[in-house]
Amino acid sequence: MSVVRRKPLACLAAVVACLFVVGSVAAAEKVAIEGDPHVVSEQSLKDELMKTGVAIQFHTVESGEVPSVVGVARDGGAVVGFEFQLYPSSDEATAWDLGELPAAAFGWPPKYKDFLLKVEVRGVLGNVAFAEYERGVLESQSTVKEVNERQRSKQRVARALDDALFGLFPSSDPYVHALATVPG
């Protein structure tokens, strides 16, 4: 009797596993057939960054195999380095190699050469992997007002960099714009 009860459960588990495999293969086939509908290029990203309203300065970095857009964004008291790695497709994009650039890559003065930077890996969106770099500031030497202004400036810069990247994708893309409910 117990064999009869287990057999339907085993069959149900096998059916669920088969459906999962078929669904995974179908999803993989769809991506492979259609490809990436929106691949961000180096020039389109630079153009969008220049429209942000914050001061942007690009730097040439000889990096490995992945082309990158590297630079510094300034607004008020905030100075934030950024790195956008541009992969050929979203299937290859990874945050694995982000956060490895030295201070010299951003054109910061030699006194920052061996300075440990605060690195924030922002993630991957489409074919772009993105990180921000921030120089350390001794907050104990600053007034509360100065600290607050620097923090607001950093938030403005982070938002401007995010908006530049997000602006390269259509407004109907739910993976980029959270308020979109269906793919366009």
C-alpha distance (Angstrom), angle and dihedral (degrees) to the residues before:
residue distance angle dihedral
M1 . . .
S2 3.78 . .
V3 3.82 89.9 .
V4 3.80 89.6 57.7
R5 3.83 92.0 52.8
R6 3.80 93.7 48.8
K7 3.78 94.5 46.8
P8 3.84 95.3 65.5
L9 3.81 89.7 46.8
A10 3.80 90.9 50.1
C11 3.82 90.1 49.2
L12 3.79 91.2 49.0
A13 3.82 90.7 50.1
A14 3.81 90.3 49.7
V15 3.82 91.6 49.7
V16 3.81 91.7 49.6
A17 3.81 90.8 48.5
C18 3.82 91.1 49.9
L19 3.79 91.9 49.6
F20 3.80 90.2 49.8
V21 3.82 91.8 51.3
V22 3.82 92.9 45.9
G23 3.82 90.6 47.9
S24 3.80 91.7 49.3
V25 3.80 92.3 49.3
A26 3.81 91.4 47.0
A27 3.80 91.8 49.8
A28 3.81 91.0 47.8
E29 3.80 90.8 48.7
K30 3.80 91.5 51.1
V31 3.80 91.7 53.6
A32 3.79 92.1 44.5
I33 3.82 93.0 49.6
E34 3.79 99.7 42.4
G35 3.80 99.2 32.8
D36 3.81 123.0 -164.2
P37 3.79 111.5 -30.9
H38 3.84 92.0 -160.9
V39 3.78 118.8 36.1
V40 3.80 113.5 176.0
S41 3.80 114.0 -135.9
E42 3.80 127.9 -154.4
Q43 3.80 94.2 -112.9
S44 3.82 95.6 46.1
L45 3.81 90.0 50.7
K46 3.81 92.6 48.8
D47 3.81 90.6 48.4
E48 3.81 91.4 50.5
L49 3.82 92.4 46.9
M50 3.81 90.6 53.4
K51 3.83 89.1 57.3
T52 3.84 93.9 57.4
G53 3.80 98.5 92.7
V54 3.81 93.5 -123.4
A55 3.81 122.2 104.9
I56 3.81 108.1 -96.2
Q57 3.78 125.8 -168.0
F58 3.81 118.4 -177.8
H59 3.81 123.8 -148.1
T60 3.78 128.9 -160.6
V61 3.77 112.2 -124.1
E62 3.77 122.6 -175.8
S63 3.76 99.2 -140.3
G64 3.78 131.4 166.2
E65 3.76 124.4 -90.4
V66 3.79 98.8 -39.7
P67 3.82 119.1 80.9
S68 3.80 111.7 -128.9
V69 3.78 139.6 -165.8
V70 3.80 106.5 -143.2
G71 3.78 128.8 175.7
V72 3.77 150.5 115.1
A73 3.80 127.8 -86.1
R74 3.82 119.7 -158.0
D75 3.77 130.2 -169.1
G76 3.78 123.6 157.5
G77 3.79 107.4 -41.9
A78 3.81 95.1 -17.3
V79 3.79 122.7 104.8
V80 3.80 111.3 179.4
G81 3.76 127.2 174.7
F82 3.79 117.3 -147.0
E83 3.78 137.2 -163.3
F84 3.79 125.0 -166.9
Q85 3.81 114.1 -176.5
L86 3.80 111.9 -158.4
Y87 3.79 114.7 -150.7
P88 3.82 123.8 -169.6
S89 3.83 91.0 -113.8
S90 3.79 142.3 0.1
D91 3.81 88.9 -107.3
E92 3.81 89.4 66.8
A93 3.83 99.9 37.6
T94 3.79 114.8 113.6
A95 3.79 137.7 162.6
W96 3.80 90.2 -140.6
D97 3.83 96.6 107.1
L98 3.80 98.3 38.9
G99 3.79 123.1 114.2
E100 3.80 98.4 34.9
L101 3.82 100.9 108.4
P102 3.82 119.3 113.9
A103 3.81 122.8 -131.7
A104 3.82 90.0 -103.1
A105 3.83 89.6 66.0
F106 3.81 88.4 69.8
G107 3.79 95.5 48.6
W108 3.79 92.4 -111.1
P109 3.83 116.3 159.1
P110 3.81 119.8 -82.1
K111 3.81 91.0 -105.1
Y112 3.84 85.7 72.6
K113 3.82 93.3 50.2
D114 3.79 95.2 108.0
F115 3.80 95.1 20.5
L116 3.77 115.6 131.1
L117 3.78 108.2 -121.0
K118 3.76 126.6 -151.5
V119 3.80 104.0 -118.2
E120 3.78 123.1 -163.3
V121 3.79 115.1 -170.0
R122 3.80 103.1 -150.9
G123 3.80 96.5 -170.9
V124 3.78 141.8 -122.2
L125 3.79 127.6 -51.0
G126 3.79 117.9 178.4
N127 3.79 107.1 -45.9
V128 3.83 93.9 -19.4
A129 3.82 128.1 94.9
F130 3.82 113.1 -166.1
A131 3.81 137.4 -164.0
E132 3.80 136.3 168.1
Y133 3.81 127.0 -145.7
E134 3.78 123.8 -155.9
R135 3.80 128.8 -170.8
G136 3.77 115.1 -131.3
V137 3.79 119.8 -106.0
L138 3.79 124.1 -164.1
E139 3.78 99.8 -122.9
S140 3.82 92.4 -172.1
Q141 3.82 88.9 73.5
S142 3.80 92.9 52.5
T143 3.76 133.2 80.3
V144 3.78 120.1 -117.1
K145 3.80 89.1 -108.7
E146 3.83 91.5 54.2
V147 3.79 92.0 47.7
N148 3.81 91.7 49.6
E149 3.80 92.7 48.0
R150 3.81 91.8 49.7
Q151 3.80 90.0 50.2
R152 3.81 92.4 50.2
S153 3.80 89.4 47.8
K154 3.82 91.1 51.5
Q155 3.80 89.8 50.5
R156 3.82 90.9 51.0
V157 3.81 91.0 50.4
A158 3.81 93.3 47.1
R159 3.80 90.5 48.9
A160 3.81 92.1 48.0
L161 3.82 91.8 50.8
D162 3.81 91.4 47.5
D163 3.81 92.1 47.0
A164 3.81 91.0 50.6
L165 3.80 91.5 54.6
F166 3.80 95.0 40.9
G167 3.81 90.4 47.8
L168 3.80 90.3 65.6
F169 3.80 91.0 66.8
P170 3.82 124.7 71.7
S171 3.79 116.3 -96.4
S172 3.81 90.1 -120.0
D173 3.82 93.5 62.4
P174 3.85 105.7 109.2
Y175 3.81 92.6 -165.1
V176 3.80 90.4 62.9
H177 3.79 103.3 28.2
A178 3.78 109.8 45.3
L179 3.80 94.2 -157.9
A180 3.80 92.9 61.6
T181 3.79 107.1 96.2
V182 3.80 101.6 -168.7
P183 3.79 134.0 30.6
G184 3.80 113.7 -98.6
